């Protein structure tokens, strides 16, 4: 039987809180890794659209939902157009899902608690924090005028769509790649983060892209993943491991020259090793969107208006700099929005 999700009330963050590789983050992550290893069962703490998609393809499920006919496989990013202007909390449309959430008194957000810097449990405070959590806070603020009217419900990657469909959560913000098959089951916001496969190496190597690796220095990836297949297509020597944790160990022991997968996963690995850095431009596309209920298109449009505001007023850049710039680089372009209607 699957254990029930843990609900976490999100308290107000202290002013000036930053995420510049604090000592507790490195120490806490290292302690967790050692504890898992001693227990003899290392659980993979970092997941992505790549890994989940690979698992789904391997299972070959025959009851997968039909893809959304309005979605283009070549570009699944376009979402529903936002209202203009964004309605204030006191002026939410009667009968809308936003008004229903407001009447309930809290926004329920499905998030990760296992992806460092995006959605992770702070071992000091006990709070779930990260860039994804900040996106959920923006939506709560738009509904209530208070970003702390938010109930965080940690979910696993495989249950993100189920929790939206059964009404456990109102939104899912968990490094979720937009694709047409998922559009068949849920709605997506516009892109709030453009992820892609990149490279993690030592910060003294001088390597700046996958092209600098060559065919002799081995890069680690998980067996059977598209991350591994892309490396092999690039002519890169590879080492296969069972989890990203194992890849980090191989890298730190010198058995692997580097690691390559989604930059969101690499960011969490780099946060555990001050001698590692994420380099190079992405050589795959993994656009992340907020998952939303299929039967409330007005809510999708509302969330898109929230994201439009965050792009235009500098909020997105501020949050990126706070949570991700130290490991993924400064000056990243704000993700573009595109709409179907």
TORKOL-4160 file (C-alpha; in steps of 0.2 Angstrom, whole numbers, padded with zeros to 4 digits, m for minus):
341
<pt num="1" X="0000" Y="0000" Z="0000"/>
<pt num="2" X="0007" Y="0017" Z="m0005"/>
<pt num="3" X="0010" Y="0028" Z="0010"/>
<pt num="4" X="m0001" Y="0044" Z="0011"/>
<pt num="5" X="0007" Y="0060" Z="0006"/>
<pt num="6" X="0013" Y="0072" Z="0020"/>
<pt num="7" X="0005" Y="0089" Z="0021"/>
<pt num="8" X="0016" Y="0103" Z="0026"/>
<pt num="9" X="0010" Y="0120" Z="0031"/>
<pt num="10" X="0023" Y="0133" Z="0024"/>
<pt num="11" X="0028" Y="0146" Z="0036"/>
<pt num="12" X="0034" Y="0163" Z="0032"/>
<pt num="13" X="0052" Y="0163" Z="0027"/>
<pt num="14" X="0064" Y="0174" Z="0036"/>
<pt num="15" X="0070" Y="0190" Z="0027"/>
<pt num="16" X="0086" Y="0189" Z="0018"/>
<pt num="17" X="0086" Y="0170" Z="0017"/>
<pt num="18" X="0098" Y="0164" Z="0003"/>
<pt num="19" X="0103" Y="0148" Z="m0004"/>
<pt num="20" X="0122" Y="0150" Z="m0008"/>
<pt num="21" X="0127" Y="0132" Z="m0004"/>
<pt num="22" X="0125" Y="0134" Z="0015"/>
<pt num="23" X="0135" Y="0122" Z="0026"/>
<pt num="24" X="0119" Y="0114" Z="0032"/>
<pt num="25" X="0114" Y="0109" Z="0014"/>
<pt num="26" X="0131" Y="0101" Z="0010"/>
<pt num="27" X="0132" Y="0092" Z="0027"/>
<pt num="28" X="0114" Y="0087" Z="0028"/>
<pt num="29" X="0114" Y="0080" Z="0010"/>
<pt num="30" X="0130" Y="0071" Z="0014"/>
<pt num="31" X="0123" Y="0064" Z="0030"/>
<pt num="32" X="0108" Y="0057" Z="0021"/>
<pt num="33" X="0119" Y="0049" Z="0007"/>
<pt num="34" X="0130" Y="0040" Z="0021"/>
<pt num="35" X="0114" Y="0035" Z="0030"/>
<pt num="36" X="0106" Y="0027" Z="0015"/>
<pt num="37" X="0123" Y="0018" Z="0010"/>
<pt num="38" X="0124" Y="0011" Z="0028"/>
<pt num="39" X="0106" Y="0005" Z="0027"/>
<pt num="40" X="0111" Y="m0004" Z="0011"/>
<pt num="41" X="0097" Y="0003" Z="0001"/>
<pt num="42" X="0101" Y="0019" Z="m0008"/>
<pt num="43" X="0086" Y="0028" Z="m0014"/>
<pt num="44" X="0088" Y="0040" Z="m0029"/>
<pt num="45" X="0084" Y="0057" Z="m0022"/>
<pt num="46" X="0084" Y="0067" Z="m0039"/>
<pt num="47" X="0071" Y="0064" Z="m0053"/>
<pt num="48" X="0067" Y="0072" Z="m0069"/>
<pt num="49" X="0056" Y="0071" Z="m0084"/>
<pt num="50" X="0069" Y="0061" Z="m0093"/>
<pt num="51" X="0070" Y="0047" Z="m0080"/>
<pt num="52" X="0051" Y="0046" Z="m0078"/>
<pt num="53" X="0048" Y="0046" Z="m0097"/>
<pt num="54" X="0061" Y="0032" Z="m0099"/>
<pt num="55" X="0052" Y="0021" Z="m0085"/>
<pt num="56" X="0035" Y="0024" Z="m0094"/>
<pt num="57" X="0042" Y="0019" Z="m0111"/>
<pt num="58" X="0050" Y="0003" Z="m0103"/>
<pt num="59" X="0033" Y="m0002" Z="m0095"/>
<pt num="60" X="0024" Y="0000" Z="m0112"/>
<pt num="61" X="0008" Y="0004" Z="m0103"/>
<pt num="62" X="m0007" Y="0001" Z="m0115"/>
<pt num="63" X="m0019" Y="0012" Z="m0105"/>
<pt num="64" X="m0010" Y="0029" Z="m0107"/>
<pt num="65" X="m0021" Y="0043" Z="m0111"/>
<pt num="66" X="m0023" Y="0050" Z="m0128"/>
<pt num="67" X="m0012" Y="0065" Z="m0132"/>
<pt num="68" X="m0021" Y="0082" Z="m0133"/>
<pt num="69" X="m0025" Y="0085" Z="m0151"/>
<pt num="70" X="m0021" Y="0104" Z="m0149"/>
<pt num="71" X="m0004" Y="0100" Z="m0144"/>
<pt num="72" X="0011" Y="0100" Z="m0156"/>
<pt num="73" X="0024" Y="0087" Z="m0152"/>
<pt num="74" X="0037" Y="0098" Z="m0160"/>
<pt num="75" X="0033" Y="0112" Z="m0148"/>
<pt num="76" X="0021" Y="0107" Z="m0133"/>
<pt num="77" X="0024" Y="0123" Z="m0124"/>
<pt num="78" X="0009" Y="0134" Z="m0130"/>
<pt num="79" X="m0004" Y="0136" Z="m0116"/>
<pt num="80" X="m0020" Y="0145" Z="m0114"/>
<pt num="81" X="m0020" Y="0164" Z="m0115"/>
<pt num="82" X="m0020" Y="0174" Z="m0099"/>
<pt num="83" X="m0034" Y="0186" Z="m0094"/>
<pt num="84" X="m0030" Y="0205" Z="m0095"/>
<pt num="85" X="m0027" Y="0212" Z="m0082"/>
<pt num="86" X="m0024" Y="0199" Z="m0069"/>
<pt num="87" X="m0039" Y="0200" Z="m0057"/>
<pt num="88" X="m0035" Y="0206" Z="m0039"/>
<pt num="89" X="m0039" Y="0194" Z="m0024"/>
<pt num="90" X="m0055" Y="0204" Z="m0020"/>
<pt num="91" X="m0061" Y="0203" Z="m0038"/>
<pt num="92" X="m0059" Y="0184" Z="m0043"/>
<pt num="93" X="m0073" Y="0179" Z="m0055"/>
<pt num="94" X="m0088" Y="0171" Z="m0046"/>
<pt num="95" X="m0089" Y="0153" Z="m0049"/>
<pt num="96" X="m0071" Y="0151" Z="m0054"/>
<pt num="97" X="m0059" Y="0138" Z="m0047"/>
<pt num="98" X="m0049" Y="0153" Z="m0040"/>
<pt num="99" X="m0064" Y="0158" Z="m0030"/>
<pt num="100" X="m0067" Y="0141" Z="m0024"/>
<pt num="101" X="m0049" Y="0140" Z="m0018"/>
<pt num="102" X="m0050" Y="0157" Z="m0009"/>
<pt num="103" X="m0066" Y="0151" Z="0000"/>
<pt num="104" X="m0057" Y="0136" Z="0006"/>
<pt num="105" X="m0044" Y="0147" Z="0013"/>
<pt num="106" X="m0028" Y="0138" Z="0006"/>
<pt num="107" X="m0020" Y="0133" Z="m0010"/>
<pt num="108" X="m0014" Y="0115" Z="m0010"/>
<pt num="109" X="0002" Y="0113" Z="m0020"/>
<pt num="110" X="0010" Y="0096" Z="m0025"/>
<pt num="111" X="0029" Y="0099" Z="m0024"/>
<pt num="112" X="0045" Y="0089" Z="m0022"/>
<pt num="113" X="0054" Y="0086" Z="m0006"/>
<pt num="114" X="0069" Y="0077" Z="m0014"/>
<pt num="115" X="0076" Y="0089" Z="m0027"/>
<pt num="116" X="0089" Y="0101" Z="m0020"/>
<pt num="117" X="0086" Y="0119" Z="m0024"/>
<pt num="118" X="0069" Y="0116" Z="m0033"/>
<pt num="119" X="0059" Y="0107" Z="m0019"/>
<pt num="120" X="0068" Y="0100" Z="m0004"/>
<pt num="121" X="0066" Y="0098" Z="0015"/>
<pt num="122" X="0077" Y="0110" Z="0024"/>
<pt num="123" X="0084" Y="0099" Z="0038"/>
<pt num="124" X="0087" Y="0114" Z="0050"/>
<pt num="125" X="0070" Y="0122" Z="0048"/>
<pt num="126" X="0059" Y="0107" Z="0043"/>
<pt num="127" X="0052" Y="0118" Z="0029"/>
<pt num="128" X="0050" Y="0112" Z="0011"/>
<pt num="129" X="0059" Y="0126" Z="0000"/>
<pt num="130" X="0066" Y="0129" Z="m0017"/>
<pt num="131" X="0062" Y="0137" Z="m0034"/>
<pt num="132" X="0047" Y="0127" Z="m0037"/>
<pt num="133" X="0040" Y="0131" Z="m0020"/>
<pt num="134" X="0042" Y="0150" Z="m0024"/>
<pt num="135" X="0032" Y="0147" Z="m0040"/>
<pt num="136" X="0018" Y="0140" Z="m0030"/>
<pt num="137" X="0019" Y="0155" Z="m0018"/>
<pt num="138" X="0016" Y="0167" Z="m0032"/>
<pt num="139" X="0000" Y="0158" Z="m0036"/>
<pt num="140" X="m0006" Y="0159" Z="m0018"/>
<pt num="141" X="m0001" Y="0177" Z="m0017"/>
<pt num="142" X="m0012" Y="0181" Z="m0032"/>
<pt num="143" X="m0027" Y="0172" Z="m0025"/>
<pt num="144" X="m0026" Y="0178" Z="m0007"/>
<pt num="145" X="m0014" Y="0192" Z="m0007"/>
<pt num="146" X="m0004" Y="0182" Z="0005"/>
<pt num="147" X="0009" Y="0169" Z="m0002"/>
<pt num="148" X="0009" Y="0159" Z="0015"/>
<pt num="149" X="m0009" Y="0154" Z="0012"/>
<pt num="150" X="m0001" Y="0138" Z="0005"/>
<pt num="151" X="m0002" Y="0120" Z="0010"/>
<pt num="152" X="0013" Y="0110" Z="0003"/>
<pt num="153" X="0009" Y="0092" Z="m0001"/>
<pt num="154" X="0025" Y="0082" Z="m0006"/>
<pt num="155" X="0022" Y="0070" Z="m0021"/>
<pt num="156" X="0032" Y="0058" Z="m0030"/>
<pt num="157" X="0035" Y="0061" Z="m0049"/>
<pt num="158" X="0025" Y="0046" Z="m0054"/>
<pt num="159" X="0009" Y="0052" Z="m0044"/>
<pt num="160" X="0009" Y="0070" Z="m0050"/>
<pt num="161" X="m0005" Y="0068" Z="m0063"/>
<pt num="162" X="m0015" Y="0057" Z="m0051"/>
<pt num="163" X="m0015" Y="0069" Z="m0037"/>
<pt num="164" X="m0022" Y="0083" Z="m0049"/>
<pt num="165" X="m0035" Y="0071" Z="m0056"/>
<pt num="166" X="m0041" Y="0065" Z="m0039"/>
<pt num="167" X="m0042" Y="0083" Z="m0032"/>
<pt num="168" X="m0029" Y="0080" Z="m0018"/>
<pt num="169" X="m0019" Y="0096" Z="m0025"/>
<pt num="170" X="m0024" Y="0111" Z="m0035"/>
<pt num="171" X="m0007" Y="0113" Z="m0044"/>
<pt num="172" X="0009" Y="0103" Z="m0046"/>
<pt num="173" X="0025" Y="0112" Z="m0047"/>
<pt num="174" X="0038" Y="0098" Z="m0047"/>
<pt num="175" X="0051" Y="0099" Z="m0062"/>
<pt num="176" X="0037" Y="0093" Z="m0073"/>
<pt num="177" X="0041" Y="0092" Z="m0092"/>
<pt num="178" X="0027" Y="0098" Z="m0103"/>
<pt num="179" X="0023" Y="0085" Z="m0117"/>
<pt num="180" X="0008" Y="0081" Z="m0127"/>
<pt num="181" X="0004" Y="0065" Z="m0119"/>
<pt num="182" X="0002" Y="0074" Z="m0102"/>
<pt num="183" X="m0008" Y="0087" Z="m0110"/>
<pt num="184" X="m0021" Y="0074" Z="m0113"/>
<pt num="185" X="m0023" Y="0072" Z="m0094"/>
<pt num="186" X="m0020" Y="0089" Z="m0087"/>
<pt num="187" X="m0017" Y="0107" Z="m0092"/>
<pt num="188" X="0000" Y="0115" Z="m0091"/>
<pt num="189" X="0005" Y="0133" Z="m0088"/>
<pt num="190" X="0017" Y="0142" Z="m0099"/>
<pt num="191" X="0035" Y="0137" Z="m0096"/>
<pt num="192" X="0042" Y="0143" Z="m0080"/>
<pt num="193" X="0059" Y="0135" Z="m0082"/>
<pt num="194" X="0068" Y="0129" Z="m0097"/>
<pt num="195" X="0078" Y="0114" Z="m0092"/>
<pt num="196" X="0089" Y="0103" Z="m0103"/>
<pt num="197" X="0103" Y="0090" Z="m0102"/>
<pt num="198" X="0120" Y="0098" Z="m0097"/>
<pt num="199" X="0137" Y="0093" Z="m0090"/>
<pt num="200" X="0144" Y="0093" Z="m0072"/>
<pt num="201" X="0163" Y="0093" Z="m0070"/>
<pt num="202" X="0176" Y="0098" Z="m0058"/>
<pt num="203" X="0178" Y="0117" Z="m0057"/>
<pt num="204" X="0197" Y="0116" Z="m0061"/>
<pt num="205" X="0195" Y="0106" Z="m0077"/>
<pt num="206" X="0194" Y="0120" Z="m0090"/>
<pt num="207" X="0180" Y="0110" Z="m0098"/>
<pt num="208" X="0166" Y="0122" Z="m0104"/>
<pt num="209" X="0154" Y="0110" Z="m0114"/>
<pt num="210" X="0151" Y="0093" Z="m0119"/>
<pt num="211" X="0162" Y="0096" Z="m0135"/>
<pt num="212" X="0177" Y="0097" Z="m0124"/>
<pt num="213" X="0175" Y="0080" Z="m0116"/>
<pt num="214" X="0181" Y="0069" Z="m0130"/>
<pt num="215" X="0180" Y="0050" Z="m0132"/>
<pt num="216" X="0191" Y="0045" Z="m0118"/>
<pt num="217" X="0185" Y="0054" Z="m0102"/>
<pt num="218" X="0170" Y="0045" Z="m0095"/>
<pt num="219" X="0154" Y="0054" Z="m0091"/>
<pt num="220" X="0142" Y="0045" Z="m0079"/>
<pt num="221" X="0123" Y="0043" Z="m0082"/>
<pt num="222" X="0109" Y="0031" Z="m0076"/>
<pt num="223" X="0108" Y="0015" Z="m0086"/>
<pt num="224" X="0094" Y="0014" Z="m0099"/>
<pt num="225" X="0090" Y="0033" Z="m0099"/>
<pt num="226" X="0089" Y="0045" Z="m0113"/>
<pt num="227" X="0103" Y="0055" Z="m0104"/>
<pt num="228" X="0115" Y="0040" Z="m0107"/>
<pt num="229" X="0109" Y="0038" Z="m0125"/>
<pt num="230" X="0112" Y="0056" Z="m0129"/>
<pt num="231" X="0130" Y="0055" Z="m0122"/>
<pt num="232" X="0133" Y="0040" Z="m0133"/>
<pt num="233" X="0126" Y="0049" Z="m0148"/>
<pt num="234" X="0139" Y="0063" Z="m0145"/>
<pt num="235" X="0153" Y="0050" Z="m0145"/>
<pt num="236" X="0157" Y="0052" Z="m0127"/>
<pt num="237" X="0164" Y="0038" Z="m0116"/>
<pt num="238" X="0151" Y="0033" Z="m0102"/>
<pt num="239" X="0150" Y="0025" Z="m0085"/>
<pt num="240" X="0133" Y="0018" Z="m0081"/>
<pt num="241" X="0126" Y="0018" Z="m0063"/>
<pt num="242" X="0109" Y="0014" Z="m0055"/>
<pt num="243" X="0106" Y="0031" Z="m0048"/>
<pt num="244" X="0112" Y="0049" Z="m0048"/>
<pt num="245" X="0118" Y="0047" Z="m0031"/>
<pt num="246" X="0129" Y="0033" Z="m0037"/>
<pt num="247" X="0135" Y="0044" Z="m0051"/>
<pt num="248" X="0140" Y="0058" Z="m0039"/>
<pt num="249" X="0150" Y="0045" Z="m0029"/>
<pt num="250" X="0159" Y="0039" Z="m0045"/>
<pt num="251" X="0163" Y="0057" Z="m0049"/>
<pt num="252" X="0170" Y="0060" Z="m0032"/>
<pt num="253" X="0180" Y="0045" Z="m0032"/>
<pt num="254" X="0188" Y="0049" Z="m0049"/>
<pt num="255" X="0180" Y="0035" Z="m0058"/>
<pt num="256" X="0170" Y="0047" Z="m0069"/>
<pt num="257" X="0176" Y="0063" Z="m0076"/>
<pt num="258" X="0159" Y="0071" Z="m0075"/>
<pt num="259" X="0140" Y="0068" Z="m0074"/>
<pt num="260" X="0127" Y="0073" Z="m0087"/>
<pt num="261" X="0108" Y="0074" Z="m0086"/>
<pt num="262" X="0094" Y="0087" Z="m0083"/>
<pt num="263" X="0102" Y="0103" Z="m0076"/>
<pt num="264" X="0090" Y="0103" Z="m0062"/>
<pt num="265" X="0097" Y="0087" Z="m0056"/>
<pt num="266" X="0115" Y="0093" Z="m0059"/>
<pt num="267" X="0111" Y="0108" Z="m0048"/>
<pt num="268" X="0107" Y="0097" Z="m0033"/>
<pt num="269" X="0122" Y="0087" Z="m0036"/>
<pt num="270" X="0133" Y="0102" Z="m0037"/>
<pt num="271" X="0126" Y="0109" Z="m0021"/>
<pt num="272" X="0133" Y="0094" Z="m0012"/>
<pt num="273" X="0151" Y="0096" Z="m0020"/>
<pt num="274" X="0159" Y="0113" Z="m0019"/>
<pt num="275" X="0172" Y="0107" Z="m0031"/>
<pt num="276" X="0159" Y="0104" Z="m0045"/>
<pt num="277" X="0151" Y="0115" Z="m0057"/>
<pt num="278" X="0138" Y="0114" Z="m0071"/>
<pt num="279" X="0144" Y="0119" Z="m0088"/>
<pt num="280" X="0139" Y="0121" Z="m0106"/>
<pt num="281" X="0123" Y="0125" Z="m0115"/>
<pt num="282" X="0109" Y="0112" Z="m0114"/>
<pt num="283" X="0109" Y="0099" Z="m0128"/>
<pt num="284" X="0091" Y="0093" Z="m0125"/>
<pt num="285" X="0075" Y="0102" Z="m0121"/>
<pt num="286" X="0065" Y="0099" Z="m0105"/>
<pt num="287" X="0052" Y="0114" Z="m0103"/>
<pt num="288" X="0044" Y="0114" Z="m0086"/>
<pt num="289" X="0027" Y="0119" Z="m0083"/>
<pt num="290" X="0015" Y="0120" Z="m0068"/>
<pt num="291" X="0002" Y="0106" Z="m0069"/>
<pt num="292" X="m0016" Y="0111" Z="m0067"/>
<pt num="293" X="m0033" Y="0102" Z="m0068"/>
<pt num="294" X="m0040" Y="0099" Z="m0085"/>
<pt num="295" X="m0058" Y="0104" Z="m0081"/>
<pt num="296" X="m0054" Y="0122" Z="m0075"/>
<pt num="297" X="m0047" Y="0131" Z="m0090"/>
<pt num="298" X="m0050" Y="0148" Z="m0081"/>
<pt num="299" X="m0037" Y="0143" Z="m0068"/>
<pt num="300" X="m0024" Y="0139" Z="m0081"/>
<pt num="301" X="m0027" Y="0156" Z="m0089"/>
<pt num="302" X="m0026" Y="0164" Z="m0071"/>
<pt num="303" X="m0009" Y="0155" Z="m0067"/>
<pt num="304" X="m0002" Y="0161" Z="m0084"/>
<pt num="305" X="m0007" Y="0179" Z="m0080"/>
<pt num="306" X="0003" Y="0176" Z="m0063"/>
<pt num="307" X="0018" Y="0170" Z="m0073"/>
<pt num="308" X="0017" Y="0184" Z="m0085"/>
<pt num="309" X="0017" Y="0197" Z="m0071"/>
<pt num="310" X="0033" Y="0188" Z="m0063"/>
<pt num="311" X="0042" Y="0189" Z="m0080"/>
<pt num="312" X="0038" Y="0207" Z="m0083"/>
<pt num="313" X="0041" Y="0214" Z="m0065"/>
<pt num="314" X="0058" Y="0205" Z="m0062"/>
<pt num="315" X="0051" Y="0193" Z="m0049"/>
<pt num="316" X="0057" Y="0178" Z="m0060"/>
<pt num="317" X="0074" Y="0184" Z="m0062"/>
<pt num="318" X="0075" Y="0188" Z="m0043"/>
<pt num="319" X="0070" Y="0171" Z="m0038"/>
<pt num="320" X="0082" Y="0163" Z="m0051"/>
<pt num="321" X="0096" Y="0172" Z="m0044"/>
<pt num="322" X="0091" Y="0168" Z="m0026"/>
<pt num="323" X="0090" Y="0149" Z="m0029"/>
<pt num="324" X="0099" Y="0144" Z="m0044"/>
<pt num="325" X="0111" Y="0156" Z="m0051"/>
<pt num="326" X="0126" Y="0150" Z="m0040"/>
<pt num="327" X="0126" Y="0133" Z="m0048"/>
<pt num="328" X="0117" Y="0136" Z="m0065"/>
<pt num="329" X="0125" Y="0152" Z="m0069"/>
<pt num="330" X="0119" Y="0170" Z="m0069"/>
<pt num="331" X="0111" Y="0180" Z="m0084"/>
<pt num="332" X="0099" Y="0166" Z="m0089"/>
<pt num="333" X="0085" Y="0172" Z="m0101"/>
<pt num="334" X="0068" Y="0173" Z="m0093"/>
<pt num="335" X="0058" Y="0159" Z="m0102"/>
<pt num="336" X="0046" Y="0165" Z="m0115"/>
<pt num="337" X="0028" Y="0162" Z="m0115"/>
<pt num="338" X="0018" Y="0156" Z="m0130"/>
<pt num="339" X="m0001" Y="0153" Z="m0131"/>
<pt num="340" X="m0014" Y="0143" Z="m0141"/>
<pt num="341" X="m0028" Y="0155" Z="m0139"/>
